Amino acid sequence: MDIKDIQNLIKFVAKSGANEVKLEMEDIKITIKTGKGDKQTIVQALPVQQQPTIQNPIIEKPFEVATKEQVGEAEDESSKYITIKSPIIGTFYRKPSPDKSNFVEVGSSIAEGDVLCVIEAMKLFNEIESEVTGKIVKILIDDASPVEFDQPLYLVDPS
């Protein structure tokens, strides 16, 4: 809206006899007030802040409700395993370098002190060593993924 449009709007409001007119558009807000005998005309132009658009999350799979029996079975299975968790925040890597093989795979036997992965934090690569002896049952995180402190990385069967 340019200045000529605003002037025409003021003239229109003055002729109509209205005391106050408010106009809001995408990028401008105008309030025109006329007093008795058309002595006073006030124009205020304030920028209107745009509200951020929030996108709804896309749900790819419907929610599944687990029965008490399924929850009990899952707890029984996971209770016999030891969870190895991340001691630091960083980026999880399964290999010492891109051209090398993974430290461990599902089914690998590990001993106390074996290197399981590397976590990069602030350009430092920290080797994460096993504190238990056993067999890797499940790898819980993808390679080159960010990890939080105390986030589960591996499930180990100690038997």
For each residue, the residues with C-beta under 8 A, 3 or more apart:
1: 5 6 25 28 30
2: 5 6
3: 6 7
4: 7 8
5: 1 2 8 9
6: 1 2 3 9 10 30 43 45
7: 3 4 10 11
8: 4 5 11 12
9: 5 6 12 13 21 23 30 32
10: 6 7 13 14 32 41 43
11: 7 8 14 15
12: 8 9 15 16
13: 9 10 16 18 21 32 34 41
14: 10 11 34 38 41
15: 11 12
16: 12 13
17:
18: 13 21 34
19: 33 34 35
20: 31 32 33 34
21: 9 13 18 31 32
22: 29 30 31 32
23: 9 29 30 31 32
24: 28 29 30 48
25: 1 28 29 48
26: 48 50
27: 47 48
28: 1 24 25 45 46 47 48
29: 22 23 24 25 44 45 46 47 48
30: 1 6 9 22 23 24 43 44 45
31: 20 21 22 23 42 43 44
32: 9 10 13 20 21 22 23 41 42 43
33: 19 20 40 41 42
34: 13 14 18 19 20 38 40 41
35: 19 38 39 40
36: 39
37:
38: 14 34 35 41
39: 35 36
40: 33 34 35
41: 10 13 14 32 33 34 38
42: 31 32 33
43: 6 10 30 31 32
44: 29 30 31
45: 6 28 29 30
46: 28 29
47: 27 28 29
48: 24 25 26 27 28 29
49:
50: 26
51:
52:
53:
54:
55:
56:
57:
58:
59: 62 63
60:
61: 64
62: 59
63: 59
64: 61
65:
66: 70 71 74
67: 70 71
68: 71 72
69: 72 73
70: 66 67 73 74
71: 66 67 68 74 75
72: 68 69 75 76
73: 69 70 76 77
74: 66 70 71 77 78
75: 71 72 78 79
76: 72 73 79 80
77: 73 74 80 81
78: 74 75 81 83 155
79: 75 76
80: 76 77 157 159
81: 77 78 137 138 155 156 157 158
82: 132 134 155 156 157 158
83: 78 152 154 155 156
84: 116 128 130 131 132 152 153 154 155 156
85: 150 151 152 153
86: 89 90 92 119 128 147 148 149 150 151 152 153
87: 119 128 149
88: 119 121 126 149
89: 86 121 146 147 148 149
90: 86 119 120 121 122 126 146 147
91: 119 120 121 144 145 146 147
92: 86 117 118 119 141 142 143 144 145 146 147 153
93: 96 117 118 119 120 125 143 144
94: 102 103 104 117 139 143
95: 98 100 101 102 103 118 143
96: 93 100 103 115 118
97: 100
98: 95
99:
100: 95 96 97
101: 95
102: 94 95 105
103: 94 95 96 114 115 116 117 118
104: 94 108 110 114 116 117 136 139 154
105: 102 108 136 139
106: 136 137 138 139
107: 135 136
108: 104 105 135 136
109: 134 135 136
110: 104 114 116 130 132 133 134 135 136 156
111: 114 130 133
112: 130 131 132 133
113: 129 130
114: 103 104 110 111 129 130
115: 96 103 118 127 128 129 130
116: 84 103 104 110 128 129 130 153 154
117: 92 93 94 103 104 127 128 153
118: 92 93 95 96 103 115 125 126 127 128
119: 86 87 88 90 91 92 93 125 126 128 147
120: 90 91 93 123 124 125 126
121: 88 89 90 91 124 126
122: 90
123: 120
124: 120 121
125: 93 118 119 120
126: 88 90 118 119 120 121
127: 115 117 118
128: 84 86 87 115 116 117 118 119 153
129: 113 114 115 116
130: 84 110 111 112 113 114 115 116 133 156
131: 84 112
132: 82 84 110 112 156 158
133: 110 111 112 130 158
134: 82 109 110 156 157 158 159
135: 107 108 109 110 156 157
136: 104 105 106 107 108 109 110 139 154 155 156
137: 81 106 154 155 156 157
138: 81 106 154 155
139: 94 104 105 106 136 153 154
140: 152 153 154 155
141: 92 145 147 151 152 153
142: 92 145
143: 92 93 94 95
144: 91 92 93
145: 91 92 141 142
146: 89 90 91 92
147: 86 89 90 91 92 119 141 151 153
148: 86 89 151
149: 86 87 88 89
150: 85 86
151: 85 86 141 147 148
152: 83 84 85 86 140 141 155
153: 84 85 86 92 116 117 128 139 140 141 147
154: 83 84 104 116 136 137 138 139 140
155: 78 81 82 83 84 136 137 138 140 152
156: 81 82 83 84 110 130 132 134 135 136 137
157: 80 81 82 134 135 137
158: 81 82 132 133 134
159: 80 134
